Amino acid sequence: MIKNFMPRPTPETAPYWEAARKGELRVQRCASCGRHYFYPRPFCRYCASSDVSWVRVSGRARLVSYVINRRPMPGFEDVSPVIALVELDEGPRLMTNVVGVEPAPENLPLDLRLRVTFEERGGTVLPVFQPEEEGA
């Protein structure tokens, strides 16, 4: 059932999903104003320039908000119940899952430092985030 809910790449999002399949996190960056942005689109969301390109980002982020889903949909029981909004060090925010941590509020303080990792789900590779190791 999980396959029915997987993202379907579009021409605008294909580079994002291709990068994820290679274990890279890429977002778009505007050459005119220098800002990174997400969701993919053919023009900069800040200055409307069409001089944009896909760039690899650090994969480091901070936890902005989250919810712990205690009642997953059928077929999603093995997916992390932590649905999160993270802010990349480069600026854009992404919806994702936080993995590698017990899903309890005391383990998920806001501003928790995270790093990207990738999980295969239903034939699609998704970027997810896990807590950074101390001193990383």
N, C-alpha and C positions, 0 to 999 in steps of 0.2 A: 504494500500500500504506500510506503514512503516514496516510491518512485513517482507516483502521481502528483506529489507536492514539491518536486524538485524544480529549481529554476530552469527556464528555457532560454538559452542565450539568444539575444537579438543582435543585429549588426552593431549597435552601440555598446552592448555588454560583452560581446565575444572576447575581446582582448583580456578582460577581467577574468573570465572563466578559463581561458587558455593558460593564463599565468598561474592561476590557482592549481590547475592540473600539473604544472611544473614545480609546484611548491613555492611560488612567489606571490607576493601581494603587490598589486599594481593599482594605481589610481591615476586620474588625469591631472595634468598640471598645465596651467596657462602660461605661455611664453610672454604674453603681453604684461600681465600683472604679477606673475610669479606664484600665484596661489594654487594649492592643490584642492581638488574637489571630488565629491562623490554624491550622488549617483551619476553614472556615465551619461554624457550628452555631447553633441557636436560643437558646443560653444561654452565658454566660461560662464559659470553662474554668477560671477562677481562683476565682470566687465563686458560680457557678451562677445568677447573676441573669439574668432574661430581658429586662432593659432594655438591649438591645444595638442598635447601628446600624452601617451601613456608612459608613466615612469614607475620604477620599482621604489617602494617605500620601505622604511626600516622594519615595519611590523611591530613596533613598540607602541603601546597605547596606555590609556588610563580608563578605569571603569567610571562611567558617568551615571548610569542608572541600570537597574535590573529588576526582574521579577523571577521568582522561583515557581515554576509551573508544576503543581502537585497533581494535576489531572491531565496527563498527556493524551493526545488523540491516539486511537488504536493504530499500531504500527510505529509509533514514536516512543515507545517505552524505553528504548535503549539510547535515546538522544538525551544529552545533558538538559536537565530541567531549568538551567540558568539561562534565561533569555536576556540579553544585555545590549545596552547602548554603550559603545566605546568610542573614545576620541583618539585618533592616531596622533602621534607626535607631530606629524606634518599638518594637522588641523582637521581633516574630514572626520565625520562621525559615521559609524557603521552599526547596523543591527547584526547581532551574532549570538553565538553561545559561548559561555565560559565553561571550560572543561578542566579537569585535573584538580578540582577542589570540591570538598564536601559542600553540597548546596545548603548552606545555613548562613543567615545574615552575619554572624560573627566572623565568618570566613571571607566575606565580600564587602569590606569597607569601601565607601566611595573613594575615588582616586587611587584605588589599588592599581599597581603597575602590572601590566600584562604584556605578553608577546604572542605573536601569531603562530599558529600551528595549523595543520590541515587534516581534515577527515574526509574519507570517502563515504558518501551516503547515497544509496540508490543509483550508483553509476556516475554521480557528480562529486567533484572534490570541492569542499567548502572551507573557507578560512574560518577558523574558530580561535579563541584566545584562551590562554592559561596564565596563571600568575607567574611573574618573573621570579627567578631564583634570587635569593639575597645576594647582593654584591654584583649582580649582572649589569 
